[in-house]
Amino acid sequence: MLLPVSAYTKGILWFVLFGLAKTFQYAGLTIIGVEGFKRLKQKLKRTK
């Protein structure tokens, strides 16, 4: 990272941002659910 902050602060920022990314990823999977995931997978297979 090119931020002019300490290594400790960079570590905290990385931890928080990575945690948020994973939270949004799992929330998205929860919203579309299993059936939505199957439909999306089928649609992607057809486009290839």
ModelCIF file with pLDDT and N, C-alpha, C, O atoms, coordinates in Angstrom:
data_MODEL
#
_entry.id   MODEL 
#
_entity.id                         1 
_entity.type                       polymer 
_entity.pdbx_number_of_molecules   1 
#
_entity_poly.entity_id                      1 
_entity_poly.type                           'polypeptide(L)' 
_entity_poly.nstd_linkage                   no 
_entity_poly.nstd_monomer                   no 
_entity_poly.pdbx_seq_one_letter_code       MLLPVSAYTKGILWFVLFGLAKTFQYAGLTIIGVEGFKRLKQKLKRTK 
_entity_poly.pdbx_seq_one_letter_code_can   MLLPVSAYTKGILWFVLFGLAKTFQYAGLTIIGVEGFKRLKQKLKRTK 
_entity_poly.pdbx_strand_id                 A 
#
loop_
_entity_poly_seq.entity_id 
_entity_poly_seq.num 
_entity_poly_seq.mon_id 
_entity_poly_seq.hetero 
1 1  MET n 
1 2  LEU n 
1 3  LEU n 
1 4  PRO n 
1 5  VAL n 
1 6  SER n 
1 7  ALA n 
1 8  TYR n 
1 9  THR n 
1 10 LYS n 
1 11 GLY n 
1 12 ILE n 
1 13 LEU n 
1 14 TRP n 
1 15 PHE n 
1 16 VAL n 
1 17 LEU n 
1 18 PHE n 
1 19 GLY n 
1 20 LEU n 
1 21 ALA n 
1 22 LYS n 
1 23 THR n 
1 24 PHE n 
1 25 GLN n 
1 26 TYR n 
1 27 ALA n 
1 28 GLY n 
1 29 LEU n 
1 30 THR n 
1 31 ILE n 
1 32 ILE n 
1 33 GLY n 
1 34 VAL n 
1 35 GLU n 
1 36 GLY n 
1 37 PHE n 
1 38 LYS n 
1 39 ARG n 
1 40 LEU n 
1 41 LYS n 
1 42 GLN n 
1 43 LYS n 
1 44 LEU n 
1 45 LYS n 
1 46 ARG n 
1 47 THR n 
1 48 LYS n 
#
_struct_asym.id          A 
_struct_asym.entity_id   1 
#
loop_
_ma_qa_metric.id 
_ma_qa_metric.mode 
_ma_qa_metric.name 
_ma_qa_metric.software_group_id 
_ma_qa_metric.type 
1 global pLDDT . pLDDT 
2 local  pLDDT . pLDDT 
#
_ma_qa_metric_global.metric_id      1 
_ma_qa_metric_global.metric_value   84.48 
_ma_qa_metric_global.model_id       1 
_ma_qa_metric_global.ordinal_id     1 
#
loop_
_ma_qa_metric_local.label_asym_id 
_ma_qa_metric_local.label_comp_id 
_ma_qa_metric_local.label_seq_id 
_ma_qa_metric_local.metric_id 
_ma_qa_metric_local.metric_value 
_ma_qa_metric_local.model_id 
_ma_qa_metric_local.ordinal_id 
A MET 1  2 55.00 1 1  
A LEU 2  2 69.00 1 2  
A LEU 3  2 72.00 1 3  
A PRO 4  2 87.00 1 4  
A VAL 5  2 88.00 1 5  
A SER 6  2 91.00 1 6  
A ALA 7  2 88.00 1 7  
A TYR 8  2 92.00 1 8  
A THR 9  2 91.00 1 9  
A LYS 10 2 89.00 1 10 
A GLY 11 2 90.00 1 11 
A ILE 12 2 92.00 1 12 
A LEU 13 2 91.00 1 13 
A TRP 14 2 91.00 1 14 
A PHE 15 2 93.00 1 15 
A VAL 16 2 94.00 1 16 
A LEU 17 2 94.00 1 17 
A PHE 18 2 95.00 1 18 
A GLY 19 2 92.00 1 19 
A LEU 20 2 93.00 1 20 
A ALA 21 2 93.00 1 21 
A LYS 22 2 91.00 1 22 
A THR 23 2 90.00 1 23 
A PHE 24 2 89.00 1 24 
A GLN 25 2 87.00 1 25 
A TYR 26 2 86.00 1 26 
A ALA 27 2 84.00 1 27 
A GLY 28 2 81.00 1 28 
A LEU 29 2 78.00 1 29 
A THR 30 2 79.00 1 30 
A ILE 31 2 78.00 1 31 
A ILE 32 2 79.00 1 32 
A GLY 33 2 81.00 1 33 
A VAL 34 2 79.00 1 34 
A GLU 35 2 82.00 1 35 
A GLY 36 2 82.00 1 36 
A PHE 37 2 79.00 1 37 
A LYS 38 2 84.00 1 38 
A ARG 39 2 85.00 1 39 
A LEU 40 2 82.00 1 40 
A LYS 41 2 85.00 1 41 
A GLN 42 2 88.00 1 42 
A LYS 43 2 86.00 1 43 
A LEU 44 2 87.00 1 44 
A LYS 45 2 88.00 1 45 
A ARG 46 2 79.00 1 46 
A THR 47 2 68.00 1 47 
A LYS 48 2 58.00 1 48 
#
loop_
_atom_site.group_PDB 
_atom_site.id 
_atom_site.type_symbol 
_atom_site.label_atom_id 
_atom_site.label_alt_id 
_atom_site.label_comp_id 
_atom_site.label_asym_id 
_atom_site.label_entity_id 
_atom_site.label_seq_id 
_atom_site.pdbx_PDB_ins_code 
_atom_site.Cartn_x 
_atom_site.Cartn_y 
_atom_site.Cartn_z 
_atom_site.occupancy 
_atom_site.B_iso_or_equiv 
_atom_site.pdbx_formal_charge 
_atom_site.auth_seq_id 
_atom_site.auth_comp_id 
_atom_site.auth_asym_id 
_atom_site.auth_atom_id 
_atom_site.pdbx_PDB_model_num 
ATOM 1   N N  . MET A 1 1  ? 0.841   -1.184  0.000   1.00 55.00 ? 1  MET A N  1 
ATOM 2   C CA . MET A 1 1  ? 0.000   0.000   0.000   1.00 55.00 ? 1  MET A CA 1 
ATOM 3   C C  . MET A 1 1  ? 0.881   1.240   0.000   1.00 55.00 ? 1  MET A C  1 
ATOM 4   O O  . MET A 1 1  ? 1.933   1.270   0.638   1.00 55.00 ? 1  MET A O  1 
ATOM 5   N N  . LEU A 1 2  ? 0.453   2.226   -0.699  1.00 69.00 ? 2  LEU A N  1 
ATOM 6   C CA . LEU A 1 2  ? 1.228   3.458   -0.781  1.00 69.00 ? 2  LEU A CA 1 
ATOM 7   C C  . LEU A 1 2  ? 0.715   4.542   0.159   1.00 69.00 ? 2  LEU A C  1 
ATOM 8   O O  . LEU A 1 2  ? 0.980   5.724   -0.055  1.00 69.00 ? 2  LEU A O  1 
ATOM 9   N N  . LEU A 1 3  ? -0.004  4.155   1.177   1.00 72.00 ? 3  LEU A N  1 
ATOM 10  C CA . LEU A 1 3  ? -0.498  5.145   2.139   1.00 72.00 ? 3  LEU A CA 1 
ATOM 11  C C  . LEU A 1 3  ? 0.608   5.510   3.120   1.00 72.00 ? 3  LEU A C  1 
ATOM 12  O O  . LEU A 1 3  ? 1.330   4.634   3.597   1.00 72.00 ? 3  LEU A O  1 
ATOM 13  N N  . PRO A 1 4  ? 0.744   6.795   3.424   1.00 87.00 ? 4  PRO A N  1 
ATOM 14  C CA . PRO A 1 4  ? 1.793   7.202   4.377   1.00 87.00 ? 4  PRO A CA 1 
ATOM 15  C C  . PRO A 1 4  ? 1.364   7.002   5.833   1.00 87.00 ? 4  PRO A C  1 
ATOM 16  O O  . PRO A 1 4  ? 1.285   7.963   6.599   1.00 87.00 ? 4  PRO A O  1 
ATOM 17  N N  . VAL A 1 5  ? 1.090   5.755   6.209   1.00 88.00 ? 5  VAL A N  1 
ATOM 18  C CA . VAL A 1 5  ? 0.695   5.441   7.584   1.00 88.00 ? 5  VAL A CA 1 
ATOM 19  C C  . VAL A 1 5  ? 1.551   4.280   8.075   1.00 88.00 ? 5  VAL A C  1 
ATOM 20  O O  . VAL A 1 5  ? 2.263   3.646   7.296   1.00 88.00 ? 5  VAL A O  1 
ATOM 21  N N  . SER A 1 6  ? 1.476   4.014   9.352   1.00 91.00 ? 6  SER A N  1 
ATOM 22  C CA . SER A 1 6  ? 2.297   2.958   9.947   1.00 91.00 ? 6  SER A CA 1 
ATOM 23  C C  . SER A 1 6  ? 1.856   1.568   9.484   1.00 91.00 ? 6  SER A C  1 
ATOM 24  O O  . SER A 1 6  ? 0.753   1.391   8.966   1.00 91.00 ? 6  SER A O  1 
ATOM 25  N N  . ALA A 1 7  ? 2.720   0.610   9.678   1.00 88.00 ? 7  ALA A N  1 
ATOM 26  C CA . ALA A 1 7  ? 2.421   -0.769  9.305   1.00 88.00 ? 7  ALA A CA 1 
ATOM 27  C C  . ALA A 1 7  ? 1.250   -1.313  10.122  1.00 88.00 ? 7  ALA A C  1 
ATOM 28  O O  . ALA A 1 7  ? 0.449   -2.098  9.614   1.00 88.00 ? 7  ALA A O  1 
ATOM 29  N N  . TYR A 1 8  ? 1.152   -0.901  11.373  1.00 92.00 ? 8  TYR A N  1 
ATOM 30  C CA . TYR A 1 8  ? 0.044   -1.332  12.223  1.00 92.00 ? 8  TYR A CA 1 
ATOM 31  C C  . TYR A 1 8  ? -1.288  -0.850  11.646  1.00 92.00 ? 8  TYR A C  1 
ATOM 32  O O  . TYR A 1 8  ? -2.250  -1.614  11.567  1.00 92.00 ? 8  TYR A O  1 
ATOM 33  N N  . THR A 1 9  ? -1.337  0.415   11.246  1.00 91.00 ? 9  THR A N  1 
ATOM 34  C CA . THR A 1 9  ? -2.560  0.990   10.679  1.00 91.00 ? 9  THR A CA 1 
ATOM 35  C C  . THR A 1 9  ? -2.908  0.307   9.360   1.00 91.00 ? 9  THR A C  1 
ATOM 36  O O  . THR A 1 9  ? -4.080  0.046   9.091   1.00 91.00 ? 9  THR A O  1 
ATOM 37  N N  . LYS A 1 10 ? -1.909  0.016   8.539   1.00 89.00 ? 10 LYS A N  1 
ATOM 38  C CA . LYS A 1 10 ? -2.151  -0.691  7.284   1.00 89.00 ? 10 LYS A CA 1 
ATOM 39  C C  . LYS A 1 10 ? -2.721  -2.080  7.554   1.00 89.00 ? 10 LYS A C  1 
ATOM 40  O O  . LYS A 1 10 ? -3.612  -2.539  6.839   1.00 89.00 ? 10 LYS A O  1 
ATOM 41  N N  . GLY A 1 11 ? -2.212  -2.741  8.573   1.00 90.00 ? 11 GLY A N  1 
ATOM 42  C CA . GLY A 1 11 ? -2.725  -4.056  8.930   1.00 90.00 ? 11 GLY A CA 1 
ATOM 43  C C  . GLY A 1 11 ? -4.182  -3.996  9.360   1.00 90.00 ? 11 GLY A C  1 
ATOM 44  O O  . GLY A 1 11 ? -4.991  -4.836  8.967   1.00 90.00 ? 11 GLY A O  1 
ATOM 45  N N  . ILE A 1 12 ? -4.507  -3.000  10.165  1.00 92.00 ? 12 ILE A N  1 
ATOM 46  C CA . ILE A 1 12 ? -5.890  -2.826  10.612  1.00 92.00 ? 12 ILE A CA 1 
ATOM 47  C C  . ILE A 1 12 ? -6.794  -2.534  9.418   1.00 92.00 ? 12 ILE A C  1 
ATOM 48  O O  . ILE A 1 12 ? -7.869  -3.120  9.296   1.00 92.00 ? 12 ILE A O  1 
ATOM 49  N N  . LEU A 1 13 ? -6.364  -1.632  8.540   1.00 91.00 ? 13 LEU A N  1 
ATOM 50  C CA . LEU A 1 13 ? -7.155  -1.311  7.349   1.00 91.00 ? 13 LEU A CA 1 
ATOM 51  C C  . LEU A 1 13 ? -7.364  -2.542  6.482   1.00 91.00 ? 13 LEU A C  1 
ATOM 52  O O  . LEU A 1 13 ? -8.471  -2.775  5.996   1.00 91.00 ? 13 LEU A O  1 
ATOM 53  N N  . TRP A 1 14 ? -6.318  -3.329  6.283   1.00 91.00 ? 14 TRP A N  1 
ATOM 54  C CA . TRP A 1 14 ? -6.419  -4.534  5.470   1.00 91.00 ? 14 TRP A CA 1 
ATOM 55  C C  . TRP A 1 14 ? -7.418  -5.496  6.092   1.00 91.00 ? 14 TRP A C  1 
ATOM 56  O O  . TRP A 1 14 ? -8.264  -6.057  5.395   1.00 91.00 ? 14 TRP A O  1 
ATOM 57  N N  . PHE A 1 15 ? -7.322  -5.686  7.392   1.00 93.00 ? 15 PHE A N  1 
ATOM 58  C CA . PHE A 1 15 ? -8.218  -6.596  8.103   1.00 93.00 ? 15 PHE A CA 1 
ATOM 59  C C  . PHE A 1 15 ? -9.673  -6.150  7.966   1.00 93.00 ? 15 PHE A C  1 
ATOM 60  O O  . PHE A 1 15 ? -10.549 -6.971  7.692   1.00 93.00 ? 15 PHE A O  1 
ATOM 61  N N  . VAL A 1 16 ? -9.932  -4.872  8.154   1.00 94.00 ? 16 VAL A N  1 
ATOM 62  C CA . VAL A 1 16 ? -11.297 -4.344  8.080   1.00 94.00 ? 16 VAL A CA 1 
ATOM 63  C C  . VAL A 1 16 ? -11.841 -4.445  6.657   1.00 94.00 ? 16 VAL A C  1 
ATOM 64  O O  . VAL A 1 16 ? -12.962 -4.911  6.456   1.00 94.00 ? 16 VAL A O  1 
ATOM 65  N N  . LEU A 1 17 ? -11.060 -4.013  5.673   1.00 94.00 ? 17 LEU A N  1 
ATOM 66  C CA . LEU A 1 17 ? -11.540 -4.030  4.295   1.00 94.00 ? 17 LEU A CA 1 
ATOM 67  C C  . LEU A 1 17 ? -11.727 -5.450  3.774   1.00 94.00 ? 17 LEU A C  1 
ATOM 68  O O  . LEU A 1 17 ? -12.692 -5.722  3.060   1.00 94.00 ? 17 LEU A O  1 
ATOM 69  N N  . PHE A 1 18 ? -10.823 -6.355  4.118   1.00 95.00 ? 18 PHE A N  1 
ATOM 70  C CA . PHE A 1 18 ? -10.973 -7.748  3.710   1.00 95.00 ? 18 PHE A CA 1 
ATOM 71  C C  . PHE A 1 18 ? -12.205 -8.352  4.379   1.00 95.00 ? 18 PHE A C  1 
ATOM 72  O O  . PHE A 1 18 ? -12.945 -9.108  3.748   1.00 95.00 ? 18 PHE A O  1 
ATOM 73  N N  . GLY A 1 19 ? -12.424 -8.031  5.626   1.00 92.00 ? 19 GLY A N  1 
ATOM 74  C CA . GLY A 1 19 ? -13.606 -8.519  6.335   1.00 92.00 ? 19 GLY A CA 1 
ATOM 75  C C  . GLY A 1 19 ? -14.889 -8.013  5.700   1.00 92.00 ? 19 GLY A C  1 
ATOM 76  O O  . GLY A 1 19 ? -15.852 -8.768  5.564   1.00 92.00 ? 19 GLY A O  1 
ATOM 77  N N  . LEU A 1 20 ? -14.916 -6.743  5.311   1.00 93.00 ? 20 LEU A N  1 
ATOM 78  C CA . LEU A 1 20 ? -16.091 -6.193  4.649   1.00 93.00 ? 20 LEU A CA 1 
ATOM 79  C C  . LEU A 1 20 ? -16.333 -6.873  3.307   1.00 93.00 ? 20 LEU A C  1 
ATOM 80  O O  . LEU A 1 20 ? -17.474 -7.183  2.966   1.00 93.00 ? 20 LEU A O  1 
ATOM 81  N N  . ALA A 1 21 ? -15.268 -7.106  2.546   1.00 93.00 ? 21 ALA A N  1 
ATOM 82  C CA . ALA A 1 21 ? -15.409 -7.760  1.250   1.00 93.00 ? 21 ALA A CA 1 
ATOM 83  C C  . ALA A 1 21 ? -16.003 -9.156  1.412   1.00 93.00 ? 21 ALA A C  1 
ATOM 84  O O  . ALA A 1 21 ? -16.905 -9.540  0.667   1.00 93.00 ? 21 ALA A O  1 
ATOM 85  N N  . LYS A 1 22 ? -15.502 -9.909  2.377   1.00 91.00 ? 22 LYS A N  1 
ATOM 86  C CA . LYS A 1 22 ? -16.028 -11.256 2.620   1.00 91.00 ? 22 LYS A CA 1 
ATOM 87  C C  . LYS A 1 22 ? -17.479 -11.208 3.105   1.00 91.00 ? 22 LYS A C  1 
ATOM 88  O O  . LYS A 1 22 ? -18.290 -12.053 2.725   1.00 91.00 ? 22 LYS A O  1 
ATOM 89  N N  . THR A 1 23 ? -17.801 -10.231 3.934   1.00 90.00 ? 23 THR A N  1 
ATOM 90  C CA . THR A 1 23 ? -19.168 -10.089 4.424   1.00 90.00 ? 23 THR A CA 1 
ATOM 91  C C  . THR A 1 23 ? -20.126 -9.838  3.274   1.00 90.00 ? 23 THR A C  1 
ATOM 92  O O  . THR A 1 23 ? -21.184 -10.461 3.195   1.00 90.00 ? 23 THR A O  1 
ATOM 93  N N  . PHE A 1 24 ? -19.756 -8.918  2.372   1.00 89.00 ? 24 PHE A N  1 
ATOM 94  C CA . PHE A 1 24 ? -20.621 -8.623  1.231   1.00 89.00 ? 24 PHE A CA 1 
ATOM 95  C C  . PHE A 1 24 ? -20.715 -9.823  0.293   1.00 89.00 ? 24 PHE A C  1 
ATOM 96  O O  . PHE A 1 24 ? -21.770 -10.063 -0.293  1.00 89.00 ? 24 PHE A O  1 
ATOM 97  N N  . GLN A 1 25 ? -19.641 -10.569 0.145   1.00 87.00 ? 25 GLN A N  1 
ATOM 98  C CA . GLN A 1 25 ? -19.655 -11.753 -0.707  1.00 87.00 ? 25 GLN A CA 1 
ATOM 99  C C  . GLN A 1 25 ? -20.643 -12.784 -0.162  1.00 87.00 ? 25 GLN A C  1 
ATOM 100 O O  . GLN A 1 25 ? -21.474 -13.301 -0.909  1.00 87.00 ? 25 GLN A O  1 
ATOM 101 N N  . TYR A 1 26 ? -20.561 -13.079 1.111   1.00 86.00 ? 26 TYR A N  1 
ATOM 102 C CA . TYR A 1 26 ? -21.450 -14.075 1.699   1.00 86.00 ? 26 TYR A CA 1 
ATOM 103 C C  . TYR A 1 26 ? -22.883 -13.567 1.781   1.00 86.00 ? 26 TYR A C  1 
ATOM 104 O O  . TYR A 1 26 ? -23.820 -14.355 1.658   1.00 86.00 ? 26 TYR A O  1 
ATOM 105 N N  . ALA A 1 27 ? -23.069 -12.278 1.986   1.00 84.00 ? 27 ALA A N  1 
ATOM 106 C CA . ALA A 1 27 ? -24.421 -11.717 1.999   1.00 84.00 ? 27 ALA A CA 1 
ATOM 107 C C  . ALA A 1 27 ? -25.044 -11.850 0.615   1.00 84.00 ? 27 ALA A C  1 
ATOM 108 O O  . ALA A 1 27 ? -26.229 -12.164 0.496   1.00 84.00 ? 27 ALA A O  1 
ATOM 109 N N  . GLY A 1 28 ? -24.260 -11.616 -0.426  1.00 81.00 ? 28 GLY A N  1 
ATOM 110 C CA . GLY A 1 28 ? -24.767 -11.763 -1.789  1.00 81.00 ? 28 GLY A CA 1 
ATOM 111 C C  . GLY A 1 28 ? -25.167 -13.195 -2.086  1.00 81.00 ? 28 GLY A C  1 
ATOM 112 O O  . GLY A 1 28 ? -26.201 -13.438 -2.708  1.00 81.00 ? 28 GLY A O  1 
ATOM 113 N N  . LEU A 1 29 ? -24.353 -14.145 -1.645  1.00 78.00 ? 29 LEU A N  1 
ATOM 114 C CA . LEU A 1 29 ? -24.696 -15.555 -1.845  1.00 78.00 ? 29 LEU A CA 1 
ATOM 115 C C  . LEU A 1 29 ? -25.952 -15.926 -1.080  1.00 78.00 ? 29 LEU A C  1 
ATOM 116 O O  . LEU A 1 29 ? -26.754 -16.735 -1.548  1.00 78.00 ? 29 LEU A O  1 
ATOM 117 N N  . THR A 1 30 ? -26.124 -15.344 0.083   1.00 79.00 ? 30 THR A N  1 
ATOM 118 C CA . THR A 1 30 ? -27.316 -15.614 0.873   1.00 79.00 ? 30 THR A CA 1 
ATOM 119 C C  . THR A 1 30 ? -28.553 -15.048 0.188   1.00 79.00 ? 30 THR A C  1 
ATOM 120 O O  . THR A 1 30 ? -29.614 -15.671 0.203   1.00 79.00 ? 30 THR A O  1 
ATOM 121 N N  . ILE A 1 31 ? -28.419 -13.880 -0.407  1.00 78.00 ? 31 ILE A N  1 
ATOM 122 C CA . ILE A 1 31 ? -29.562 -13.238 -1.060  1.00 78.00 ? 31 ILE A CA 1 
ATOM 123 C C  . ILE A 1 31 ? -29.998 -14.030 -2.290  1.00 78.00 ? 31 ILE A C  1 
ATOM 124 O O  . ILE A 1 31 ? -31.190 -14.277 -2.473  1.00 78.00 ? 31 ILE A O  1 
ATOM 125 N N  . ILE A 1 32 ? -29.043 -14.433 -3.138  1.00 79.00 ? 32 ILE A N  1 
ATOM 126 C CA . ILE A 1 32 ? -29.457 -15.156 -4.342  1.00 79.00 ? 32 ILE A CA 1 
ATOM 127 C C  . ILE A 1 32 ? -29.849 -16.591 -4.029  1.00 79.00 ? 32 ILE A C  1 
ATOM 128 O O  . ILE A 1 32 ? -30.634 -17.193 -4.763  1.00 79.00 ? 32 ILE A O  1 
ATOM 129 N N  . GLY A 1 33 ? -29.319 -17.139 -2.962  1.00 81.00 ? 33 GLY A N  1 
ATOM 130 C CA . GLY A 1 33 ? -29.692 -18.477 -2.530  1.00 81.00 ? 33 GLY A CA 1 
ATOM 131 C C  . GLY A 1 33 ? -29.177 -19.564 -3.453  1.00 81.00 ? 33 GLY A C  1 
ATOM 132 O O  . GLY A 1 33 ? -28.475 -19.295 -4.427  1.00 81.00 ? 33 GLY A O  1 
ATOM 133 N N  . VAL A 1 34 ? -29.533 -20.784 -3.134  1.00 79.00 ? 34 VAL A N  1 
ATOM 134 C CA . VAL A 1 34 ? -29.062 -21.940 -3.879  1.00 79.00 ? 34 VAL A CA 1 
ATOM 135 C C  . VAL A 1 34 ? -29.668 -21.963 -5.278  1.00 79.00 ? 34 VAL A C  1 
ATOM 136 O O  . VAL A 1 34 ? -28.960 -22.210 -6.255  1.00 79.00 ? 34 VAL A O  1 
ATOM 137 N N  . GLU A 1 35 ? -30.960 -21.710 -5.383  1.00 82.00 ? 35 GLU A N  1 
ATOM 138 C CA . GLU A 1 35 ? -31.625 -21.742 -6.690  1.00 82.00 ? 35 GLU A CA 1 
ATOM 139 C C  . GLU A 1 35 ? -31.102 -20.643 -7.603  1.00 82.00 ? 35 GLU A C  1 
ATOM 140 O O  . GLU A 1 35 ? -30.893 -20.869 -8.795  1.00 82.00 ? 35 GLU A O  1 
ATOM 141 N N  . GLY A 1 36 ? -30.894 -19.474 -7.058  1.00 82.00 ? 36 GLY A N  1 
ATOM 142 C CA . GLY A 1 36 ? -30.352 -18.378 -7.857  1.00 82.00 ? 36 GLY A CA 1 
ATOM 143 C C  . GLY A 1 36 ? -28.947 -18.690 -8.342  1.00 82.00 ? 36 GLY A C  1 
ATOM 144 O O  . GLY A 1 36 ? -28.582 -18.344 -9.466  1.00 82.00 ? 36 GLY A O  1 
ATOM 145 N N  . PHE A 1 37 ? -28.169 -19.334 -7.511  1.00 79.00 ? 37 PHE A N  1 
ATOM 146 C CA . PHE A 1 37 ? -26.811 -19.716 -7.893  1.00 79.00 ? 37 PHE A CA 1 
ATOM 147 C C  . PHE A 1 37 ? -26.845 -20.754 -9.013  1.00 79.00 ? 37 PHE A C  1 
ATOM 148 O O  . PHE A 1 37 ? -26.048 -20.683 -9.948  1.00 79.00 ? 37 PHE A O  1 
ATOM 149 N N  . LYS A 1 38 ? -27.761 -21.715 -8.923  1.00 84.00 ? 38 LYS A N  1 
ATOM 150 C CA . LYS A 1 38 ? -27.887 -22.728 -9.977  1.00 84.00 ? 38 LYS A CA 1 
ATOM 151 C C  . LYS A 1 38 ? -28.288 -22.080 -11.300 1.00 84.00 ? 38 LYS A C  1 
ATOM 152 O O  . LYS A 1 38 ? -27.746 -22.425 -12.350 1.00 84.00 ? 38 LYS A O  1 
ATOM 153 N N  . ARG A 1 39 ? -29.246 -21.135 -11.254 1.00 85.00 ? 39 ARG A N  1 
ATOM 154 C CA . ARG A 1 39 ? -29.664 -20.451 -12.479 1.00 85.00 ? 39 ARG A CA 1 
ATOM 155 C C  . ARG A 1 39 ? -28.529 -19.646 -13.081 1.00 85.00 ? 39 ARG A C  1 
ATOM 156 O O  . ARG A 1 39 ? -28.345 -19.642 -14.298 1.00 85.00 ? 39 ARG A O  1 
ATOM 157 N N  . LEU A 1 40 ? -27.768 -18.967 -12.240 1.00 82.00 ? 40 LEU A N  1 
ATOM 158 C CA . LEU A 1 40 ? -26.641 -18.175 -12.721 1.00 82.00 ? 40 LEU A CA 1 
ATOM 159 C C  . LEU A 1 40 ? -25.588 -19.076 -13.355 1.00 82.00 ? 40 LEU A C  1 
ATOM 160 O O  . LEU A 1 40 ? -25.020 -18.730 -14.391 1.00 82.00 ? 40 LEU A O  1 
ATOM 161 N N  . LYS A 1 41 ? -25.325 -20.210 -12.750 1.00 85.00 ? 41 LYS A N  1 
ATOM 162 C CA . LYS A 1 41 ? -24.349 -21.157 -13.265 1.00 85.00 ? 41 LYS A CA 1 
ATOM 163 C C  . LYS A 1 41 ? -24.787 -21.702 -14.629 1.00 85.00 ? 41 LYS A C  1 
ATOM 164 O O  . LYS A 1 41 ? -23.965 -21.838 -15.536 1.00 85.00 ? 41 LYS A O  1 
ATOM 165 N N  . GLN A 1 42 ? -26.073 -22.013 -14.772 1.00 88.00 ? 42 GLN A N  1 
ATOM 166 C CA . GLN A 1 42 ? -26.595 -22.496 -16.051 1.00 88.00 ? 42 GLN A CA 1 
ATOM 167 C C  . GLN A 1 42 ? -26.488 -21.418 -17.127 1.00 88.00 ? 42 GLN A C  1 
ATOM 168 O O  . GLN A 1 42 ? -26.133 -21.709 -18.270 1.00 88.00 ? 42 GLN A O  1 
ATOM 169 N N  . LYS A 1 43 ? -26.790 -20.195 -16.766 1.00 86.00 ? 43 LYS A N  1 
ATOM 170 C CA . LYS A 1 43 ? -26.740 -19.094 -17.726 1.00 86.00 ? 43 LYS A CA 1 
ATOM 171 C C  . LYS A 1 43 ? -25.300 -18.879 -18.215 1.00 86.00 ? 43 LYS A C  1 
ATOM 172 O O  . LYS A 1 43 ? -25.076 -18.627 -19.399 1.00 86.00 ? 43 LYS A O  1 
ATOM 173 N N  . LEU A 1 44 ? -24.340 -18.977 -17.311 1.00 87.00 ? 44 LEU A N  1 
ATOM 174 C CA . LEU A 1 44 ? -22.953 -18.806 -17.699 1.00 87.00 ? 44 LEU A CA 1 
ATOM 175 C C  . LEU A 1 44 ? -22.463 -19.944 -18.589 1.00 87.00 ? 44 LEU A C  1 
ATOM 176 O O  . LEU A 1 44 ? -21.630 -19.728 -19.470 1.00 87.00 ? 44 LEU A O  1 
ATOM 177 N N  . LYS A 1 45 ? -22.974 -21.148 -18.365 1.00 88.00 ? 45 LYS A N  1 
ATOM 178 C CA . LYS A 1 45 ? -22.613 -22.280 -19.210 1.00 88.00 ? 45 LYS A CA 1 
ATOM 179 C C  . LYS A 1 45 ? -23.128 -22.102 -20.630 1.00 88.00 ? 45 LYS A C  1 
ATOM 180 O O  . LYS A 1 45 ? -22.444 -22.463 -21.587 1.00 88.00 ? 45 LYS A O  1 
ATOM 181 N N  . ARG A 1 46 ? -24.336 -21.544 -20.778 1.00 79.00 ? 46 ARG A N  1 
ATOM 182 C CA . ARG A 1 46 ? -24.935 -21.356 -22.099 1.00 79.00 ? 46 ARG A CA 1 
ATOM 183 C C  . ARG A 1 46 ? -24.206 -20.309 -22.932 1.00 79.00 ? 46 ARG A C  1 
ATOM 184 O O  . ARG A 1 46 ? -24.152 -20.415 -24.157 1.00 79.00 ? 46 ARG A O  1 
ATOM 185 N N  . THR A 1 47 ? -23.645 -19.297 -22.270 1.00 68.00 ? 47 THR A N  1 
ATOM 186 C CA . THR A 1 47 ? -22.993 -18.209 -23.006 1.00 68.00 ? 47 THR A CA 1 
ATOM 187 C C  . THR A 1 47 ? -21.640 -18.592 -23.561 1.00 68.00 ? 47 THR A C  1 
ATOM 188 O O  . THR A 1 47 ? -21.111 -17.900 -24.431 1.00 68.00 ? 47 THR A O  1 
ATOM 189 N N  . LYS A 1 48 ? -21.067 -19.685 -23.074 1.00 58.00 ? 48 LYS A N  1 
ATOM 190 C CA . LYS A 1 48 ? -19.735 -20.088 -23.537 1.00 58.00 ? 48 LYS A CA 1 
ATOM 191 C C  . LYS A 1 48 ? -19.771 -20.796 -24.854 1.00 58.00 ? 48 LYS A C  1 
ATOM 192 O O  . LYS A 1 48 ? -18.727 -21.195 -25.370 1.00 58.00 ? 48 LYS A O  1 
#
